[in-house]
Amino acid sequence: MICSSVCRSERKPGRPENVSAVQLTDGGLLISWLPASHNSSSPSRYYVVEYRTVGPWVRLSGPVAAADAGAAAAAAADFRWTTASRGATYYFRVRAYGVDDVASEPSDFVSLYTGGQFFSFNVGQ
């Protein structure tokens, strides 16, 4: 069977939701999210965190495993980043990957400024 873009879009997992980024007490950053709240024809197999400062989005993480199908549907996932630079604004978003490594649409992004004593974050699309 030849699969067109329509066939691939039917296997696309839902996009992750409620992405957040916070500073940890050791100086690292924790990016966390929830799986899509609506049912999708394709479950998420894994997630990838992307970031940018200026310019194009760059893959930050390797695959972050999705919760097993038997786990709670609203189980949060996260990724810890320990090499962020101080004094920079980072933007983060997450994609889910399903069957045949088909990617979801990206989540809304969050931004995080790493200057000063405390980090701050904002949510955007």
N, C-alpha and C positions, 0 to 999 in steps of 0.2 A: 504494500500500500504506500502510495506517495502522500506525504503529509504536507499540506499547504500551511501558510501562516495562520489560517483559521483553525486548523487542527492543533497547531502549537499553542495558540491563544486559549484553546479549551483546556489545555493541560497546565496553564499558568496558575501558580498558587496566589492566594490573596496577599496583598501587601501588608507588611508589618505595621503595627500601630503603637501609639504612645511611646515613641522613642524619647529617651532622656539621657542626659550626660551630666555626671557629677564628679567633683573632685573627691578623691579618697584621702584619708589622713596621711598616707605615705607619699602623697604627691602624684599618684597615678590617677587615671580617669576611668570611670566605669560608664560604659554605654549600655543601656538596657532597653528592652522593647517587649511588646506582646505580639503573639501571632494574630493574624487577621481574625476579626470577630465574626465574619460571615463565612458560611460554608463555601468552599471552593471545590471545583472538580478535581483538583490536584492538591494533595497534602504537601506541606513544606517538609523537605528532607533536611535542609540546612539553610543557614543564613550567612550573609557576607556584609560586614560593616564597610562603608565607604566614607571617605572624608575629603575635604579640600580646605585650603586656606584662600588661595586665589587661583583661578584657573579651573581645569577640569577635575572631575571626581576621580579619586584614586582608591583602589582596593586597600583597605587597612588590615583586615583580618583574613585568615584562611577560613575554611568552612567552620561555622559554629553549629553543632548538631542541634536539630530540632528535638523537642520532647517526643517520646514514643507515643504512638497512637493511643495507647491505653492510659497515658498520663492525662492530667487535667488539661482541658482545652485552652484554658487561659494561663497556662504556666509561662512565666516570664523567662526570657533568655537574656544573656548579657555577654559582654566582652570587656576585658580589662586591658587598658593601654598604658604602658609604663614609660614611654619615651616621648611624651608630648613636651614641647618647648614652652617655657614661660614667655609671657608677653605676646602671645599670638591668639588670634580668633580662629577657631576650628569650626567647621560645619560637618555634621555627621548625618548619615542616612543609612537605612538598612534595606536589603533585598532578600526575599525568600527564594529558594530554588527548589523545584519539584522534580517530577518525572523527567527523565532525559535532560536534566540540568536546565530546564526552562526557567528563566528568572521572572519574578513578579515585577510589577511597577515598583519604583522606589517608595519608601515611606516618606512622610513629611520629614524635613530636616530639622535638626536642632543646632543652635550655635552655642559655643562655649568660649569665653575669653579667659585665658590663662594668666593674666597679669594680676599683680597685687596679691594680697593675702588670701582672698577668696575668689573662686571662679564663679561665673554667672552663666546662665543659659537662657536662650530664647527659642521659641518654636516657630517654624515657618513652613511654607510649601514650596 
